Amino acid sequence: MRLRFGLFGLCSYFLAAVAPALFGGSSLRAADPIRVILIDGQNNHNWRATSPIIKKALEETGKFQVDVSSDLAAKDKDKPGTITPTIPFPPNLDNYDVLVSNYNAGALWPKEFNSQLEGKLKEGKIGLVIVHAANNAFESWKEYNLMIGAGWRGKNFGSRLKTDDAGKPIVVGKGEDQDTGHRYTGNFAVIVRDPNHPVTKGMPTEWMHNRDELYDNLRGPCEKVTVLATAYSPGTKAHEPMIFTIEYGKGKVFHTPMGHDIGSMQCAGFQTTLQRGTEWAATGNVTQDIPKDFPEAKKPSLRK
């Protein structure tokens, strides 16, 4: 089941047909890897610790080639990231199939780079993946807010996404409820709401994510958003979107607010979600099976 939020927060349900999936670690691999540019360099989270996990998780599938471009703050110019080689920032997006953002800062990207991302994404020539605090960034960039669907914003910024226990959408208007926050931190169950989408197909209906900040009251335009999975927040007593996608022109955006730190990113559920979401954003398809170490309903599964 998909929860689709339209221009005014209206929702509709529809099913998606998908192709058979193959596990990313399989010996059967595409001849040409999916070209990924991972952008970091500024974040109120420890990007130096988490970017290597993102890069490793993607590359170990055998399906991705990951370059890293770090937009360092002036005070950090002599403190590069932990991954080498680093592509100079801003990268040329003509060389990539998908951009994965682990970036959150007040510093804006160059206008020319923003325009390139907007154009290529609208044309379906690149995909976009938003991880955790990357949805905090660029509040004043109108097109970015449309790209991410909803992010860390004040309650007066836009509509709020949540569902009831059955997964039925509840539309909350601008100014209602609270500002975005994480009123609960700990282990939490992820509930798949659309078992037919390529990203979530084959996942158990419920699986336990390792300790993480559970983002709530995500705010934004909420246009062309499809919620794939939610998590119940004891802090808001509502089911908050944890895995969702956005259509931006012809482009595909995959968004997960999970992934606060090393512990949360070591979760096999998070890594599988990231791997499958990145492939989908780049190609519109997923060719990876759900791995054997995927979490159970009551117990997280960690990869060291």
Protein Blocks (a to p, Z undefined) as FASTA:
>chain_A
ZZdddfkopacdddddddddddfkbmbdcfbdcdddddehiacbdfklmmmmmmmmmmmn
opaccdddddddfklmmmccfbdcdddddddfklpcbdcdfbdcfbdcdfklmmmmmmmm
mnopaccddehjlmmgokllmklmmmnopacddfklmccddddfkopacdddehiacddd
dfbgcddddddfblkbfklgoiafbdcdddddddehiacjkpaiacfbdcddfklopacd
fbdcddehjbccdddfehfbmmlmmpmklmmmmmmmmmmmmnopacbdcdfklccfklcc
ddZZ
